[in-house]
Amino acid sequence: MITLIKLVALLTYPTKWLDLGKVVMEHQAILTGFYLVLLVITGYYIFTSLKLIDLVLVMFFTALLIGLSLLPYSNLLLTITQEVATVGIGKTWPAMLIWGAICVAVLFQVFSKRRS
């Protein structure tokens, strides 16, 4: 539902949507806290109700969809990735830690199962 509202707002009022995005991005500390709280709440629900492999498949599907959406902006993304590579992962270490933990957990599940 939220995604549909965002899409309608973006298509109907693109400049207002971008202005709102600028205002929100000015408060990165609050936004980071908000994202972390949402990660904990949704993460608890997801990890207690889904199998890890199902979660990872949904994450993979979402990553492919985001990649498809960003493909037309590949030149701009290359400049951003160069900046990230220059700065390092110092600003993104919490997300990298979570991604790494999920990858290790999946590998552990895949290779620890008995083969028939």
KASUL-V358292 format. One record per residue. N is the residue number from 0. NEAR is the number of other ideal C-beta (glycine too) atoms within 12 Angstrom. Layout:
BEGIN
<<N/NEAR> <N/NEAR>>
END
This chain:
BEGIN
<<0/7> <1/9> <2/11> <3/10> <4/13> <5/16> <6/15> <7/14> <8/19> <9/17> <10/12> <11/12> <12/16> <13/15> <14/12> <15/14> <16/19> <17/14> <18/14> <19/16> <20/18> <21/12> <22/14> <23/16> <24/14> <25/12> <26/14> <27/13> <28/11> <29/14> <30/16> <31/18> <32/14> <33/15> <34/20> <35/17> <36/14> <37/16> <38/20> <39/16> <40/14> <41/16> <42/20> <43/13> <44/13> <45/20> <46/20> <47/12> <48/12> <49/17> <50/15> <51/26> <52/18> <53/16> <54/23> <55/25> <56/15> <57/17> <58/21> <59/17> <60/14> <61/15> <62/15> <63/14> <64/14> <65/14> <66/15> <67/13> <68/14> <69/17> <70/14> <71/10> <72/15> <73/14> <74/12> <75/13> <76/17> <77/14> <78/13> <79/15> <80/15> <81/12> <82/13> <83/17> <84/13> <85/12> <86/13> <87/11> <88/15> <89/12> <90/14> <91/16> <92/13> <93/18> <94/18> <95/16> <96/14> <97/20> <98/18> <99/16> <100/18> <101/25> <102/18> <103/17> <104/20> <105/23> <106/16> <107/14> <108/17> <109/15> <110/11> <111/12> <112/12> <113/6> <114/6> <115/3>>
END
